[in-house]
Amino acid sequence: MPRGTKVERNSVSNQPHKLKYEAGKMNVKASDIKDAKKRGSSQRKEIAKKIKS
């Protein structure tokens, strides 16, 4: 891979600080983000869809 590629920009990892950051952006709890990840994909767009529905 070329240096400086942004491969993991579209996914959310299970690290607590990443979950907290995403939760803050979406105005939900970190546990809600974690639950949305368990129900489907770890892609940011998919998580946002699950949170909104």
Biopython code that builds the backbone (N, CA, C, O; Angstrom):
import numpy as np
from Bio.PDB.StructureBuilder import StructureBuilder

atoms = [
    (1, "MET", "N", (0.838, -1.181, 0.000)),
    (1, "MET", "CA", (0.000, 0.000, 0.000)),
    (1, "MET", "C", (0.884, 1.245, 0.000)),
    (1, "MET", "O", (1.915, 1.285, 0.671)),
    (2, "PRO", "N", (0.477, 2.242, -0.745)),
    (2, "PRO", "CA", (1.247, 3.477, -0.721)),
    (2, "PRO", "C", (1.156, 4.140, 0.644)),
    (2, "PRO", "O", (0.167, 3.996, 1.362)),
    (3, "ARG", "N", (2.166, 4.836, 0.969)),
    (3, "ARG", "CA", (2.210, 5.515, 2.256)),
    (3, "ARG", "C", (1.162, 6.622, 2.317)),
    (3, "ARG", "O", (0.984, 7.367, 1.353)),
    (4, "GLY", "N", (0.480, 6.726, 3.433)),
    (4, "GLY", "CA", (-0.490, 7.790, 3.644)),
    (4, "GLY", "C", (-1.903, 7.472, 3.177)),
    (4, "GLY", "O", (-2.743, 8.368, 3.116)),
    (5, "THR", "N", (-2.181, 6.216, 2.848)),
    (5, "THR", "CA", (-3.548, 5.886, 2.431)),
    (5, "THR", "C", (-4.470, 5.863, 3.641)),
    (5, "THR", "O", (-4.045, 5.572, 4.760)),
    (6, "LYS", "N", (-5.710, 6.167, 3.405)),
    (6, "LYS", "CA", (-6.699, 6.250, 4.485)),
    (6, "LYS", "C", (-7.637, 5.062, 4.403)),
    (6, "LYS", "O", (-8.808, 5.212, 4.051)),
    (7, "VAL", "N", (-7.135, 3.902, 4.721)),
    (7, "VAL", "CA", (-7.889, 2.669, 4.560)),
    (7, "VAL", "C", (-9.013, 2.551, 5.571)),
    (7, "VAL", "O", (-10.122, 2.165, 5.202)),
    (8, "GLU", "N", (-8.770, 2.862, 6.806)),
    (8, "GLU", "CA", (-9.751, 2.624, 7.865)),
    (8, "GLU", "C", (-10.605, 3.835, 8.190)),
    (8, "GLU", "O", (-11.233, 3.875, 9.248)),
    (9, "ARG", "N", (-10.643, 4.806, 7.322)),
    (9, "ARG", "CA", (-11.447, 5.996, 7.568)),
    (9, "ARG", "C", (-12.939, 5.700, 7.602)),
    (9, "ARG", "O", (-13.694, 6.383, 8.293)),
    (10, "ASN", "N", (-13.364, 4.690, 6.862)),
    (10, "ASN", "CA", (-14.790, 4.407, 6.738)),
    (10, "ASN", "C", (-15.325, 3.460, 7.789)),
    (10, "ASN", "O", (-16.533, 3.235, 7.861)),
    (11, "SER", "N", (-14.448, 2.902, 8.606)),
    (11, "SER", "CA", (-14.919, 1.940, 9.604)),
    (11, "SER", "C", (-14.631, 2.449, 11.015)),
    (11, "SER", "O", (-13.776, 3.309, 11.222)),
    (12, "VAL", "N", (-15.358, 1.903, 11.962)),
    (12, "VAL", "CA", (-15.205, 2.264, 13.371)),
    (12, "VAL", "C", (-14.654, 1.055, 14.111)),
    (12, "VAL", "O", (-15.215, -0.038, 14.019)),
    (13, "SER", "N", (-13.568, 1.240, 14.840)),
    (13, "SER", "CA", (-12.994, 0.123, 15.587)),
    (13, "SER", "C", (-13.664, 0.005, 16.952)),
    (13, "SER", "O", (-14.504, 0.830, 17.312)),
    (14, "ASN", "N", (-13.293, -1.016, 17.703)),
    (14, "ASN", "CA", (-13.872, -1.231, 19.030)),
    (14, "ASN", "C", (-13.089, -0.539, 20.139)),
    (14, "ASN", "O", (-13.346, -0.791, 21.316)),
    (15, "GLN", "N", (-12.154, 0.315, 19.795)),
    (15, "GLN", "CA", (-11.386, 1.016, 20.816)),
    (15, "GLN", "C", (-12.297, 2.032, 21.505)),
    (15, "GLN", "O", (-13.061, 2.733, 20.841)),
    (16, "PRO", "N", (-12.216, 2.112, 22.835)),
    (16, "PRO", "CA", (-13.137, 2.986, 23.584)),
    (16, "PRO", "C", (-13.123, 4.440, 23.123)),
    (16, "PRO", "O", (-14.180, 5.069, 23.059)),
    (17, "HIS", "N", (-11.954, 4.988, 22.801)),
    (17, "HIS", "CA", (-11.913, 6.392, 22.391)),
    (17, "HIS", "C", (-12.551, 6.602, 21.027)),
    (17, "HIS", "O", (-13.088, 7.678, 20.764)),
    (18, "LYS", "N", (-12.508, 5.608, 20.157)),
    (18, "LYS", "CA", (-13.161, 5.714, 18.851)),
    (18, "LYS", "C", (-14.677, 5.648, 19.008)),
    (18, "LYS", "O", (-15.406, 6.404, 18.366)),
    (19, "LEU", "N", (-15.151, 4.736, 19.873)),
    (19, "LEU", "CA", (-16.589, 4.624, 20.124)),
    (19, "LEU", "C", (-17.123, 5.911, 20.739)),
    (19, "LEU", "O", (-18.199, 6.380, 20.368)),
    (20, "LYS", "N", (-16.379, 6.479, 21.674)),
    (20, "LYS", "CA", (-16.794, 7.708, 22.337)),
    (20, "LYS", "C", (-16.847, 8.874, 21.347)),
    (20, "LYS", "O", (-17.760, 9.699, 21.401)),
    (21, "TYR", "N", (-15.870, 8.937, 20.449)),
    (21, "TYR", "CA", (-15.826, 10.000, 19.437)),
    (21, "TYR", "C", (-17.046, 9.922, 18.511)),
    (21, "TYR", "O", (-17.713, 10.926, 18.262)),
    (22, "GLU", "N", (-17.324, 8.725, 18.011)),
    (22, "GLU", "CA", (-18.474, 8.546, 17.122)),
    (22, "GLU", "C", (-19.779, 8.840, 17.847)),
    (22, "GLU", "O", (-20.693, 9.433, 17.275)),
    (23, "ALA", "N", (-19.862, 8.426, 19.098)),
    (23, "ALA", "CA", (-21.065, 8.679, 19.891)),
    (23, "ALA", "C", (-21.282, 10.179, 20.060)),
    (23, "ALA", "O", (-22.411, 10.662, 19.979)),
    (24, "GLY", "N", (-20.216, 10.899, 20.292)),
    (24, "GLY", "CA", (-20.314, 12.351, 20.441)),
    (24, "GLY", "C", (-20.779, 13.028, 19.159)),
    (24, "GLY", "O", (-21.545, 13.990, 19.203)),
    (25, "LYS", "N", (-20.320, 12.530, 18.028)),
    (25, "LYS", "CA", (-20.711, 13.093, 16.745)),
    (25, "LYS", "C", (-22.185, 12.869, 16.461)),
    (25, "LYS", "O", (-22.839, 13.708, 15.842)),
    (26, "MET", "N", (-22.712, 11.724, 16.916)),
    (26, "MET", "CA", (-24.096, 11.366, 16.612)),
    (26, "MET", "C", (-25.057, 11.657, 17.764)),
    (26, "MET", "O", (-26.251, 11.374, 17.656)),
    (27, "ASN", "N", (-24.557, 12.213, 18.855)),
    (27, "ASN", "CA", (-25.378, 12.516, 20.035)),
    (27, "ASN", "C", (-26.063, 11.286, 20.602)),
    (27, "ASN", "O", (-27.253, 11.324, 20.915)),
    (28, "VAL", "N", (-25.322, 10.197, 20.736)),
    (28, "VAL", "CA", (-25.824, 8.970, 21.342)),
    (28, "VAL", "C", (-24.779, 8.453, 22.318)),
    (28, "VAL", "O", (-23.698, 9.030, 22.440)),
    (29, "LYS", "N", (-25.097, 7.374, 23.009)),
    (29, "LYS", "CA", (-24.152, 6.754, 23.934)),
    (29, "LYS", "C", (-23.186, 5.863, 23.168)),
    (29, "LYS", "O", (-23.500, 5.380, 22.079)),
    (30, "ALA", "N", (-22.014, 5.651, 23.743)),
    (30, "ALA", "CA", (-21.027, 4.762, 23.131)),
    (30, "ALA", "C", (-21.569, 3.341, 23.044)),
    (30, "ALA", "O", (-21.243, 2.606, 22.112)),
    (31, "SER", "N", (-22.392, 2.955, 24.007)),
    (31, "SER", "CA", (-22.977, 1.614, 23.976)),
    (31, "SER", "C", (-23.936, 1.451, 22.790)),
    (31, "SER", "O", (-24.090, 0.349, 22.262)),
    (32, "ASP", "N", (-24.580, 2.548, 22.372)),
    (32, "ASP", "CA", (-25.456, 2.487, 21.201)),
    (32, "ASP", "C", (-24.647, 2.223, 19.938)),
    (32, "ASP", "O", (-25.085, 1.480, 19.060)),
    (33, "ILE", "N", (-23.480, 2.826, 19.847)),
    (33, "ILE", "CA", (-22.595, 2.609, 18.700)),
    (33, "ILE", "C", (-22.140, 1.152, 18.692)),
    (33, "ILE", "O", (-22.121, 0.501, 17.648)),
    (34, "LYS", "N", (-21.777, 0.656, 19.860)),
    (34, "LYS", "CA", (-21.314, -0.726, 19.970)),
    (34, "LYS", "C", (-22.418, -1.706, 19.575)),
    (34, "LYS", "O", (-22.154, -2.691, 18.885)),
    (35, "ASP", "N", (-23.648, -1.442, 20.005)),
    (35, "ASP", "CA", (-24.782, -2.297, 19.659)),
    (35, "ASP", "C", (-25.051, -2.270, 18.155)),
    (35, "ASP", "O", (-25.352, -3.301, 17.555)),
    (36, "ALA", "N", (-24.943, -1.092, 17.555)),
    (36, "ALA", "CA", (-25.163, -0.980, 16.112)),
    (36, "ALA", "C", (-24.101, -1.762, 15.348)),
    (36, "ALA", "O", (-24.388, -2.353, 14.307)),
    (37, "LYS", "N", (-22.884, -1.764, 15.863)),
    (37, "LYS", "CA", (-21.824, -2.537, 15.226)),
    (37, "LYS", "C", (-22.104, -4.028, 15.323)),
    (37, "LYS", "O", (-21.832, -4.771, 14.380)),
    (38, "LYS", "N", (-22.644, -4.472, 16.448)),
    (38, "LYS", "CA", (-22.948, -5.893, 16.638)),
    (38, "LYS", "C", (-24.067, -6.347, 15.700)),
    (38, "LYS", "O", (-24.064, -7.485, 15.230)),
    (39, "ARG", "N", (-25.018, -5.460, 15.431)),
    (39, "ARG", "CA", (-26.160, -5.810, 14.581)),
    (39, "ARG", "C", (-25.814, -5.854, 13.104)),
    (39, "ARG", "O", (-26.591, -6.380, 12.308)),
    (40, "GLY", "N", (-24.674, -5.318, 12.724)),
    (40, "GLY", "CA", (-24.362, -5.296, 11.296)),
    (40, "GLY", "C", (-22.909, -4.994, 11.034)),
    (40, "GLY", "O", (-22.012, -5.637, 11.580)),
    (41, "SER", "N", (-22.695, -4.036, 10.215)),
    (41, "SER", "CA", (-21.372, -3.685, 9.721)),
    (41, "SER", "C", (-20.671, -2.703, 10.654)),
    (41, "SER", "O", (-21.306, -2.088, 11.510)),
    (42, "SER", "N", (-19.356, -2.560, 10.483)),
    (42, "SER", "CA", (-18.612, -1.572, 11.248)),
    (42, "SER", "C", (-18.360, -0.313, 10.420)),
    (42, "SER", "O", (-17.589, 0.558, 10.824)),
    (43, "GLN", "N", (-19.014, -0.223, 9.260)),
    (43, "GLN", "CA", (-18.875, 0.948, 8.400)),
    (43, "GLN", "C", (-19.652, 2.111, 8.994)),
    (43, "GLN", "O", (-20.767, 1.937, 9.487)),
    (44, "ARG", "N", (-19.055, 3.305, 8.945)),
    (44, "ARG", "CA", (-19.671, 4.493, 9.542)),
    (44, "ARG", "C", (-21.074, 4.769, 8.989)),
    (44, "ARG", "O", (-21.985, 5.089, 9.752)),
    (45, "LYS", "N", (-21.252, 4.648, 7.680)),
    (45, "LYS", "CA", (-22.556, 4.923, 7.075)),
    (45, "LYS", "C", (-23.616, 3.937, 7.557)),
    (45, "LYS", "O", (-24.753, 4.319, 7.829)),
    (46, "GLU", "N", (-23.237, 2.680, 7.659)),
    (46, "GLU", "CA", (-24.179, 1.650, 8.119)),
    (46, "GLU", "C", (-24.559, 1.878, 9.577)),
    (46, "GLU", "O", (-25.720, 1.710, 9.949)),
    (47, "ILE", "N", (-23.595, 2.256, 10.399)),
    (47, "ILE", "CA", (-23.871, 2.528, 11.812)),
    (47, "ILE", "C", (-24.812, 3.711, 11.930)),
    (47, "ILE", "O", (-25.743, 3.683, 12.735)),
    (48, "ALA", "N", (-24.586, 4.745, 11.145)),
    (48, "ALA", "CA", (-25.454, 5.929, 11.192)),
    (48, "ALA", "C", (-26.888, 5.558, 10.809)),
    (48, "ALA", "O", (-27.834, 6.054, 11.421)),
    (49, "LYS", "N", (-27.057, 4.707, 9.821)),
    (49, "LYS", "CA", (-28.397, 4.273, 9.422)),
    (49, "LYS", "C", (-29.087, 3.527, 10.556)),
    (49, "LYS", "O", (-30.271, 3.743, 10.814)),
    (50, "LYS", "N", (-28.351, 2.648, 11.235)),
    (50, "LYS", "CA", (-28.934, 1.861, 12.319)),
    (50, "LYS", "C", (-29.287, 2.735, 13.520)),
    (50, "LYS", "O", (-30.285, 2.489, 14.199)),
    (51, "ILE", "N", (-28.482, 3.738, 13.779)),
    (51, "ILE", "CA", (-28.743, 4.646, 14.905)),
    (51, "ILE", "C", (-29.992, 5.477, 14.623)),
    (51, "ILE", "O", (-30.817, 5.671, 15.516)),
    (52, "LYS", "N", (-30.138, 5.962, 13.407)),
    (52, "LYS", "CA", (-31.266, 6.826, 13.053)),
    (52, "LYS", "C", (-32.586, 6.076, 12.974)),
    (52, "LYS", "O", (-33.649, 6.660, 13.183)),
    (53, "SER", "N", (-32.521, 4.785, 12.675)),
    (53, "SER", "CA", (-33.774, 4.028, 12.530)),
    (53, "SER", "C", (-34.250, 3.436, 13.841)),
    (53, "SER", "O", (-35.288, 2.775, 13.880)),
]
sb = StructureBuilder()
sb.init_structure("model")
sb.init_model(0)
sb.init_chain("A")
sb.init_seg("    ")
for serial, (resi, resn, name, xyz) in enumerate(atoms, 1):
    if name == "N":
        sb.init_residue(resn, " ", resi, " ")
    sb.init_atom(name, np.array(xyz, "f"), 0.0, 1.0, " ", f" {name:<3s}", serial, name[0])
structure = sb.get_structure()
